[in-house]
Amino acid sequence: MNPGTLQAYLHERIPLSRAMAIEVRAATPRRVTLYAPLAPNINHRDTVFGGSASAVAILAAWSVLYVRMQAEGLAGRIVIRRNTMSYERPIAAGFTASASAPGDDTWAALAATIRRGRPARVRVNSALESEDLQVGALDGEFVVLPP
């Protein structure tokens, strides 16, 4: 899946991504990177609103699962189950959220569980960066519900 296709999908199916002006910078079955500018995500301190940072981090993690599932022909609904977000410093400019797909062994177990028609749980992390610094991180647990 190319970045433009994923971005169009996100803007259509997850309208918040459009309101936040999220751009897809990279979209492969192994890694997704999203970018969000400061202006639509700003808070009263002229930095990124924490909820926006969290939303972009979750969306990057969700997206890498979605792209990998699409590439492998796996059907299912991906939902966030829980997450922990760390904010390491204020974000005073545009920022990226990058997430990598789970390792091959974890992915094989997830795919086998989905193919058996059972819900599968998986952890995905996202790293937030701004101005060449890591500014936050997400540790997310997702559930893939079979069709």
N, C-alpha and C positions, 0 to 999 in steps of 0.2 A: 504494500500500500504506500502510495507516495504522500508527502506532507499535505499537499493541497486537498487530496481526497479525504484524509482524516480531518483536516480543519473544516471542510464543508460539512462533514458528518456531525462533528461536535457542535458547530454553530447552529445546525438545523435541529438536532436531537437534544442538545443540552444548551438551551438559550442563554444561560448564565455565562457560558464561554464566549458568546458573541458580545454580551454586555461588558465583559471584562477585557475585550479586545485581544483574546488569546490567539497567538499565532503558533502553528506547528512548525518547528524548525527541523525536526528529524522524526521519521516514523519508519522503523524497521521492526521485524519480529523480535529483535533482541533489545532494542532501545528506542525510547521516545523522549524527545525534548520539546517542551512547550515554552513559549515566551509570553510574558505579560508586561505591558507598559505601566508606568507609575500612575499616570493621570486618571484612568477609570478605576483604579484600585487604591486611591489615596485615602488617608485618614486625617484627623484633625491635627496631627503633628507633622504633616507633610512627608510621611513615610507610608509604606504599603500597609494597608489594613490587615491584621492577622488572619481574619477570615478569608481574605483574598489569597494570601500566601498558602493557607491550608487547602483551599479549594483547588488551586493550580497544582499543588503537590498531589492531592488525591486524583485529580484528573489525569496527570501524567502517569501515575501508577495504573489507574483504570485503563488508560489508553494502550499501554504496552501489553496488557493482557488481551485487550480487544484486537489489536493488530496481529498478535501471535495467533490467537484463535482463528481469525479470518484467514491467515496464511495457511493454517493447517486444516481448514474446513471444519472446525469444531463449532457446534452451535451451543448456545447457553446464554444466560443473563448474568452479567457481572454486577455484584453489589458490594459496597463497602460494609464490612461487619464492625470493625473498630479500627481506631488509629491513635497513634501518639505523635504529636508534633512538637518539635523543638525549634525555638527561635533563638538563633545565636547572636544576632545583631540586628539593629533596625535596617530596613531596606529602603534606601532613599532614591532609587532609580528603577528602571525596568529590571526584570529578573527572569531567570529560567528555572524550570523544574525538570529534572531528568530522572527517568526511571528505567531500570534494566529488568528484562524478563527473568523469571526464576531460572535456576540452573537446569541442565538437561535432565537429571534424575528427578528433581522436583516436578518439572514440567511433564515428564513421562507418567508419573503417578497421577498428576492432575488430569491429564488427557484420558488415562485409563478409567479413572473414576467417573468422568463426565460420560464417556462412551458406555459405561455400565448403567447410565441413567441416574446416577447419584450426585448429590451436591458435593462440591470439592472446595476445600479451603486452601488458601495460598497467601503467603506474605510477600509483599512487594514494598520496596523502599524508594523514596524519591529524595533527591538532593536539590536544594535551592541554592542558586548562585546569583550574585549581583556584583558587577564591577570586579570580576575575577576573584571574588571571595565567596566561600561557602557561608550562607546566611541562615540556613535552616535545614531541617530534615524531617521526613515523614517515615514512620514505620507503620505500614498499613496491613490489615488482614482483610482479604476479600473472599467472598463466596461466589463460586460459579454454579448457578442453578441450571440443571439440565432442561432442555426444551420440553 
